[in-house]
């Protein structure tokens, strides 16, 4: 029986999660191997695995994977270094929020792909352009989400700090930032997932390496097995990085766990 908001046991959650993937692959195999869809337009699971193995063992796809990982984390770290202090400042000091919030709210709606022509003109088609695409796509999202979370800091904690003799800077350093550190870390985890979408966009234009480059190259040859393999690799790397981020957050902020 399904009960709203009723928790699921960890073992049951694992079984249900695996069951969906099994059903998905079974349906995929049925429509392709059963002849319901032309394999030119959608490769079957076995052909996809063969194409993926060939990419890894013969075409050096491992290097493309490592390059894409470097681009994602490089651009994401750069965005985090800039965005986290600005987001904290906007949430903690209302004049800063009044000054920056209209522009940040405006900029976060601008798609990162729209900046690619300008970024190519400014930075060329090398690694810097790829990093900047991810930076532009991530930085404003991080700023605004962190500002909202910091701005919602419990007022009783702030008042207690003032009562105990803390000054304005001390309240921010010893109350506001520690109280919101788990939420800030969770925000970074979520935006890291978005960064993976931006890197593929960056690699589709003016690139000679990376997973996105392999995907667009495979499209011209109708190699749908390679395309699907590249997409799956992105999903697996993203899933692993998400699990790693969650584990790190649990280790750093165990008190925040429900």
Secondary structure, 3 states (H helix, E strand, C coil): CCCCCCCCCHHHHHHHHHHHHHHHHHHHHHHHHCCCCCCCCCCCHHHHHHHHHHHHHHCCHHHHHHHHHHHHHHHHHHHHHHHHHHHHHHHHCHHHHHHHHHHHHHHCCCCHHHHHHHHHHHHCCCHHHHHHHHHHHHHHHHHHHHHHHHHCCCHHHHHHHHHCCCCHHHHHHHHHHHHHHHHHHHHHHHHHHHHHHHHHHHHHCCCCCCHHHHHHHHHHCCCHHHHHHHHHHHHHHHHHHHHHHHHHHHHHCHHHCC
